[in-house]
Amino acid sequence: MSALLKLVNVSKVYRPDSHPIYAVKNANLEIKEGEFVAIMGPSGSGKSTLMHLVGCLDTPSSGKVLLEGKNISKLSEEELAKIRSQKIGFVFQTFNLIPRTTALDNTALPLIYTDISLRKRKQLAEKTLKEVNLKDRGDHYPNQLSGGEQQRVAIARALINDPLIILADEPTGNLDTKSGQEIMAIFTRLNKQGKTVIIVTHESEIAKYAKKTIKIVDGEIV
Amino acid sequence: MDLIEVTKVSLEALKANKTRSGLTMLGIVIGVTSVILLTSIGSGLKTYITKQLEGLGSNAVWVFPGELNMNAGGGGEGVPGAGVAASKFTFDHIKQLEGESRTIKAVMAYTENNGMMRYKGKSLITQIAGVGPDYQEIRDQKVVDGSFFTRSQYNSAKKVAVLGKTAAEDLFGQEDPIGKKFTISDQRYIILGILEEKGAMGSIDMDKQVIIPATTAMHQFDMEYIQSLWVQSQDSESVPQTKEEIETILLKTLDDEEFSVLDTKSVLGVVSSILGVLTAALSGIAAISLVVGGIGIMNIMLVSVTERTREIGLRKAIGATPKNILTQFIVEAIVLSFVGGFIGILLGVGGALLVGRFFTTTITPWSIGLAFFVSSLVGVIFGAAPAYKASKLNPIDALRYE
């Protein structure tokens, strides 16, 4: 399997002039297609920064981030947005659903920023909601759904563009154990279907679901 | 992401805060409504006055005492000072004008005074106009009942009167007034005829007037000079020449600043310039409320951007470009001002139609177009800053925002 994502000597420095703080220091990382990886570390370890770099939300201060062999370290904001739209699917701890729109519209949200036709978008959203077992909840608003259900809508939203990588930041952090297990079961199933899944977490229980764990302490991968 | 889509998203966002959106729009609604309403009333007034003046005939020329400096389209300078200067016109002037001019068809003395009329214990204070025997032709108002006074009655200053329709009804009720005697300030007059209905002319109700010979009026009201002269030119083409002739003739005996010669055109010019300035000033004040409304929109958009920081972060994370976000918030502001503008236009036009039932209003298409354009522009201008702020948000920070 080829390397889908590669970090080469990547560092992220804040306040480089006065008191430089390395959020990530000389990170080298390779994630292959179809892998299920957990990035683990205590809070403040730099795992969020690492996730932002991997998710093309941020660019490194030095080093290279290669996605499908293409260096994305120096891309503009517009170009990064396009890559995120096509290749990355985010799942957040706090779900981040838009409260005033239905589950179906929330799922279809990323398609607004693509060229896909309106009719096809609805079909895709329905199909994707079905994949996370929320077929009948399409017309519900987020506040009519349980936490687990909301997170499943968020996963559907991440999946709808058929991204290369699903990137989940503490996806079970706001959920009870049972809902958390359901969510992790979905990730496991998606991975079995061939999706590359990266989960950022500080819980080793969650990390266990992954096939590979990357530990980060004080900005360095150990 | 096309414009229809962005508009849909904006409408959803605005619907989520109905009260707030409504109140924000109110500023624009009030601004647009008042601009349309005020311009309609302004141009209605102009149309009304123009019509009234045109009713005086296109070949009418007036000579007023004093310097009026009423030049057509004279801008703000030509503020008239009518009635301030004392008149120096005499019946000799009329004779000179009639004798020496080639384009004048008729000259008529005109005076205006208020007087108390009495008939059988009933009394009525009304306007008493002293005119010449050519009145019917010059003023284009005919006697419908009885007759007008003759030139000889005029020359010998007989105490005869012709009544306006309303004046006759007020004083005589069902009685036929012709041949009856009544008094004006204890002087006895005989009624010769009743004039046709003419309606109001500016603030003066023509039908309430009582017409007597100007010669008689000089004695009745103890006047030395004639208040003004009404001249009829041969036709509308010779009006400029008539004006010149009048000036030349009157300058022989009067000073330049002792009289002014006016025609319908010059009066119209002054009236429209005054009304134009007035309408513009009022609309300007109304337009200020549009700006205030715009600031309201900006304020609410800034609040909205802050409130929806996480949403902006999310949208960016899932692929929205800064341009997408910018467009979304600008469109939201435009939708607010556009809908506000639309409601304002409906209310403004409705209000103008309502006022139009009591008073002339003219709804001008340009004021509607302008209101529409300005309200949308307000949306773009005042939506730009909040939208720019939103587009520049860092997605990582925005997602972390609590």
Interface residues (C-beta under 8 A of the other chain):
Chain A: H52 G55 L57 D58 E77 E78 A81 K82 R84 S85 Q86 F90 F92 T94 N96 I98 P99 R100 T101 L109 P110 I112 Y113 T114 L118 R157 N161
Chain B: M1 E5 V9 E12 A13 K15 A16 R310 E311 G313 L314 R315 K316 A317 I318 G319 A320 T321 P322 K323 N324 P395 I396 L399
